Amino acid sequence: MKIYTKTGDKGQTSLIGGRRVSKADHRIDAYGTVDELNAWIGLVRDQPANDARRDLLKEIQDRLFTIGATLATDPEKVVRKPIPDIVPEDITLLEQAMDQMDAELPELRAFVLPGGHPSVSYCHLARTVCRRAERLVIALREASPVDELVIQYLNRLSDYLFVLSRKMAQELEAEEVAWKPRV
């Protein structure tokens, strides 16, 4: 089987269910950004600072594939194959991981500037792509049905990535720079 099909050469692609849509469709933009996020999570997972979190980060990547499949499915068609779902326990897993890390971090008293170490910066990039994915999914929901758990998961994941960036900075002994607004 060849990887290229040439069916998208005119700027359209197929949703799960068969309907052809523009590659500029909100649905395509949303799941494309989730795919981009998944690549950033892979880079975060590959950082030596995350060896102990590698399994959880892989689990997150699996859930992002689930979200991608959900978003790539035509809501107007009955699909014969089952599509995986996000479940409340997926969100609980992120919350528990955040609570564990947060218990070991100093209290946050100001906004934090991204950076301090390349690994921490990768995590902040993943966080910002996650926020963009969340915004795009919310925009999609205004035109088409979207499972509320997908939005909740992306919201919680961006929080998780922020806490993870702080935890990584702590473990790497990187400076956490507080934003001091010029007034």
N, C-alpha and C positions, 0 to 999 in steps of 0.2 A: 504494500500500500504506500503510495506516495504521500508526502506531507502536504504537497500543494494540490489544490483541487481546481483552481482558476475560477471558482464560482463567485469569489468576492472581487474580481477584477473590475467590476463596474460600481463598486462602492456599496454593495449590499451583502448581508450575511443572513444565515438562518437561525431562528430561535429553536429551542427544543420544542418540538411540536410541528416544525416545518415552515412556519410563516417567514417570509423574507422581509427584512427591514433594512433601512439605511444604517450604515456603520456609524452614522452620527446620531442615531436614535438615543434618547435618554437611557434606555435599558442597556444598550451596548456600552455607553459611557460609564454607567454605574458598575457593570460587572468587569469592564476593562480596568477601572480604577481599583477594584477589589483584587484583580490579578496583579496589578502593580504593587499594591500593598503586600500581597503574598510574597512577591520577590524581595521586598525590603525586609519582611519578617525572616525570610531565608538568610539574608545577610546578617541580620541581628543574631539569629540562631547560630550562625557560623563563627561568631566572635568567641574567642577563648574564655572571655569573662562570663559567658552563658553556658558553659559546659554542664552545670548542675540544672539548668533550665531547658536544656535541649529538647527533652521529651514534651514539656508543656508547650514550647514554641512550635514543635512539630504538630501537636494537637491543634494549636491555633491555626496553623497552615491548613490542616485538614478541614477545619470549620470554615475557613475562607473559601476553600473549594466548594463546600456545601452551599455557601452563600452565592458563589458564582453560578452554580447549577440552578439554584432557586431563581436568581435574577435572569438567567438565560432561558428560562422556561416561559413559553407563551401563556399568559394567564387566561387567554380566550380559548385555548384548546385543551382537550382531554389528552393527557400523555399516558401512553400504555405502560412505560417503565416507571417504577417508583423513583422519585427524586428524594435524596436525603433531606432531612429537616434540621434546623436549629431547635434545640430544646432548652427549657429554662435551666437545666443543670449545666449547660455550656456557659451561661452567664454567671452562675454561681461559682463555677471553677475559677473564672477570672477574678471575681470578687474575693474569694478565699486567698488566691495568690497575692492579690494586692494587700489584703489585710496582713498577711505574713510579712511581706516586705516592709509595709508601712510601720509595723511594730518595731522594726530595727532601724528606722530612719529618724533623723532629727525632725522636729516639727517644722513645717513649711511656714515661713513668716513673710515671704515675698514671692513674686513671680521669679522664675529661674530662666536665665538666658541659655538657650541651647548651646551645647559644646562642652569643652573641658577635656575631652578625649575622643579620638575618632570613633571608638565603639559606642560611646554615649551619643555622639552626633548621629550615627546611623539609626539609633533608636528614636531620636527626635524626628528624623526624616520619616521614619515609619509612622510615627504618631501623627504628623501633619498630613500624610497621605491617607491615613485612616480617617481623619476628620473630613478630608475632601470626599472620600468614598461615602461617608455618612451623609454629607450634604447632598451628594448626587442621588443617593437612594431616597432621601426625603423628597427631593424634586421629582423623582420618578413616581413616588407614591401619590403625588398631587395629580398625576395623569393616569395612573394604573395601580391596581392592587399590589401591595408589598406586605409580606408577613412582618408584623410589629416586632417579632423577636429578632429579625435581621437588623433592624434599626437599633434595638436595645443592645445587641451584641456588638455592633460597631461602636456605639457610644461607650460601652464598658471597655472595649478593647483599646480605645484611644486613652482612656484613663489608666488602664493597665500599662500601656507603653510609657506614659509619663512617669508612673511610679517605678517602672523597670529602669528608666533612664536615670532616675535618682539613685536607685539601688546599685546600678552598675557604676555610677560615679563614686559612690561610697566605697565599693569593693576595689575599684581601680585607684582609689585615693586621688581622684581627680577633683579639681576645684569646682564647686557648685557656685556659680556667679549669680548673685541676686540682682534683679533689675532695680536700678535706682533712678526713677524718673527725674528728668531735669525740670524743675519748676521755678 
